[in-house]
């Protein structure tokens, strides 16, 4: 395994930090969000990160890991060197990232959520998924998080916010003024966008 370089990048959520690697962890478009140690059963890397007593959430995407801390009084300046060194050493040593490939699981889940008995309903869901994937997700990933489509029913789109987006003070504003406006403009059937994973 060649040398891994890793740097920390602040996110809009003051409790989350994005650690960017020069190595691929997951295929593009695939990500996993672990809000608890129990949820991280499929990822030995995430489980190890939860051993740090201040780690409260781990989000893994194509080439970065977003870590959310549980103790606001701890400054990132003191935590970053320890976390950066741990992730670097773990990946360089060829540590196992996942027990089961998340890409296959995620594709199956997306197919299930997009499937709809009504043809028109299914087409609307697909339009929404395409807009989220092409316009919203890249921006959200820049901030160390992710957005995924959960459902569309009677004009209401439900999405999941993951990583740094969960618990971010600006997530609700982004959701309503940004994402909701975009979807309403591009898909007239959409009346509202609501999110799971937003801690208020």
N, C-alpha and C positions, 0 to 999 in steps of 0.2 A: 504494500500500500504506500503510495507516494505521500509526501508531507502534506498535511492538511493546514490550510490557513483559515483563520476564523476571526471575525470582527463583530463587535456589538454595535447595534444601531437602535436608537431610541424609537419608541412607537408613540402614537397619540395617547395611549393609556400609560400614565406615569408608573403603574405597577407592573408593566410588561416590558421586557427587553427582547429584541430580536437578535439572534446569533446567526450570522450568515457565513456559510462555508463555501470553499472552492470545490465542493464535492456534491454529487447528487445523492440525496437520501430517498427520494420518491419520484416517480414519473411526474411530468408536468400535469397539473390539474388534479393531482391526488394529494390529499392531506388528511391528517388525523388529529383529533382534538381530545385530550385527556384531562377532564376537569377534576379528576380524583385519582388516587393511587389504584383504587379498585377498577376504574375504567381503563387503566393502562395495562391490563393483563396481557395484551398482545405485544407490548413493546418493552423488552428488557432495558433499552436505553431510557425510556420515560420512567420506568420503575426505579432505576438508579438515581435519576434526577430528583424523584420524590424523596429520596433519602436525605436530601438537604432539607433541614426542618423549615426553611422559609419558602420552599417551592410549593405553590398551590395549584398550578395548572401548567400543562406542557402541550404545546402545539407543534407538530412536525409537518413541514411541507417540502417542496422540491429540493431546495438547498438551504433551508434555514430551520432553526428551532426557536420558537418563541416561549419564553419562560415568564410566568406571572408569579410575583411574590405575594406572600400573605401578610408580611410585616412592613407596613408603610414607613415605619421609623428607620428601617435599614436602608442605607444609601446604596444605590447601584454601584457607585465607585468602589465600594469594598467587596461587592459580590461578583462583579464582572470577571475579575482575574481568575477566581476560583472556578466559576462555571465555564468560562472559556477554555481553561486548561483541562477540565474534566471532559467536556465534549470532544475537544481535539484529541486527547489521549484515547478516548473510547473508540472514536471512528478510526484513528490511525492503527489501533491494535486489531481492527477488524471485528469489533464487538457486534453482536447480533442486534439489529435494529428492531426487527419484527419476527414474531413466530409464524404468523400467517400473512401473506402478501395483502396489504390494505388496498391495492389497486383493484384486485378482483372483487373484494368485498364492496368497495365504493361503487364500482360500475353496476353491480347487481342491485344495490340500494337505489341508485339513480334510476335504473330501468323500472324498478317497482314503483317509485314515487311518481315517475312521469306517465306511467301507464294509466289509462283512464277509460272507463266503459264508453263514454261519449266521445265521438271523433272530434267534434269542435272543441270540447273541453281539453282533449289531449293536444290539439294543435296550439291552443292558448298556452298550456303548460310548457310546451316545447319552445314557443317564442320567448316566454319568460326565462327559461333555462338558458337559452342562447344569449339573451341580453345580459343576464347575470354573469355568464362565463366570459363574454367578450368585452363588456364595458365596466362591470363592477368588480369582479374578482381580482383582476390585475392590480387595481388601485388598492383594494383591501389587503392584498398580499404584500404590497409595498410597506404597509403599516404593521406587518407581522401577524395578520389574521386571515380569516377566510369567511366566505359567505356561501351557503349551499341552499338550494331550493328544497323545501319540504313538501309543500302542497299548494294547490290553488282550488278555491271553492267559493262560489257565489261572489266573485269580484275581490276576494281577499287572498293575498299571497302570503304564505307563511315561509319564512326563511330561518336558517340557523346561523347565528354569528358565533365564530370560534376564535380561539387564540386570543390575541390582544384586544379584539373587538368585544369580547365578553367582559363586562364590567368596566368598559371604557366610558368615561364621562361624556364623550362626544358621540357615542354610538347611536343614541336615540335621534340626535339632530341629523347625523349622516343618513340614518335610515329614512326619516320623514322628509327632510328637505332635498336629499340627493337621490336615493334609490327609489323612493315612492314616486317622486316627480318624474324621474326617467321612465319608469314602467307605465305610469298613467299616460304619459305623452306617446309612448311607442306602442302600448297595448291598451286601447280605449276601454276594454272590458274590466281592467283593474281599477278598483275603488280604493284599496288600502293595502299597505304592506305592514305586517307585524313580524316580530322576531322572537324566536326562542333563543335562550342563551344570553340574553341581556339582563344583567343584574342591576336592578334599580333600588 
